[in-house]
């Protein structure tokens, strides 16, 4: 996930992302873990239908999406309430 930066005059400020997504290495299929701070909060994985499944780290299925960015956006919207 990209860090959003704003440039005002000669000063650049950076906003910390709500969720930091990392790829899990050495897995047979693409798996991303979303962290809120240091705690894992959600997992995005490829399902059998070649969609991206979003699951909370508590095990609740949060949806199935066509793209990774749709899954990420959906989770971040839920966190913002």
C-alpha positions as CSV (number, residue, x, y, z in Angstrom):
1,X,0.0,0.0,0.0
2,X,1.4,3.4,-1.0
3,X,2.0,6.1,1.5
4,X,0.0,9.2,0.7
5,X,2.2,12.3,0.6
6,X,1.1,15.9,0.4
7,X,3.5,18.6,-0.8
8,X,2.8,22.2,0.4
9,X,5.4,24.7,-0.6
10,X,8.8,23.3,0.2
11,X,7.7,21.0,3.0
12,X,6.6,17.4,2.4
13,X,4.4,15.7,5.0
14,X,3.4,12.1,5.0
15,X,0.3,10.4,6.4
16,X,0.7,7.0,7.9
17,X,-1.5,4.4,6.1
18,X,-4.4,3.0,8.2
19,X,-3.4,-0.5,7.3
20,X,0.0,-1.8,6.2
21,X,-0.3,-4.7,3.8
22,X,2.6,-7.2,3.4
23,X,2.9,-10.3,1.1
24,X,3.4,-13.6,2.9
25,X,6.6,-15.2,1.4
26,X,6.9,-18.9,0.5
27,X,3.1,-19.5,0.0
28,X,1.8,-21.4,-3.0
29,X,-0.8,-18.7,-3.7
30,X,-0.8,-15.0,-3.2
31,X,-1.5,-14.1,0.4
32,X,-1.4,-10.6,2.0
33,X,-1.7,-9.7,5.7
34,X,-3.0,-6.3,6.7
35,X,-1.6,-4.9,10.0
36,X,-3.1,-2.2,12.1
37,X,-0.1,-1.1,14.0
38,X,1.8,-4.3,15.0
39,X,-1.3,-6.5,15.1
40,X,-2.5,-8.5,12.1
41,X,-6.1,-7.5,11.3
42,X,-7.0,-9.1,8.0
43,X,-5.9,-11.5,5.3
44,X,-6.4,-11.3,1.5
45,X,-6.0,-14.5,-0.4
46,X,-6.8,-15.9,-3.8
47,X,-9.8,-18.2,-3.7
48,X,-10.6,-21.2,-6.0
49,X,-12.7,-18.9,-8.3
50,X,-9.7,-16.6,-8.8
51,X,-11.2,-13.8,-6.8
52,X,-9.6,-12.1,-3.8
53,X,-11.2,-13.2,-0.5
54,X,-10.9,-10.8,2.5
55,X,-11.0,-12.5,5.9
56,X,-10.6,-10.9,9.3
57,X,-7.9,-12.4,11.6
58,X,-10.8,-13.5,13.8
59,X,-12.0,-15.7,11.0
60,X,-15.0,-13.8,9.7
61,X,-15.3,-13.7,5.9
62,X,-15.6,-10.0,4.9
63,X,-16.1,-10.4,1.2
64,X,-14.9,-11.6,-2.2
65,X,-13.5,-9.1,-4.7
66,X,-12.3,-8.9,-8.3
67,X,-9.1,-7.0,-7.4
68,X,-6.7,-6.7,-4.4
69,X,-7.2,-2.9,-4.3
70,X,-11.0,-3.4,-4.0
71,X,-10.5,-5.8,-1.0
72,X,-8.0,-3.4,0.6
73,X,-10.4,-0.4,0.2
74,X,-13.3,-2.3,1.6
75,X,-11.4,-3.2,4.7
76,X,-10.1,0.3,5.3
77,X,-13.7,1.7,4.8
78,X,-14.9,-0.7,7.5
79,X,-12.2,0.4,9.9
80,X,-13.1,4.1,9.4
81,X,-16.7,3.3,10.2
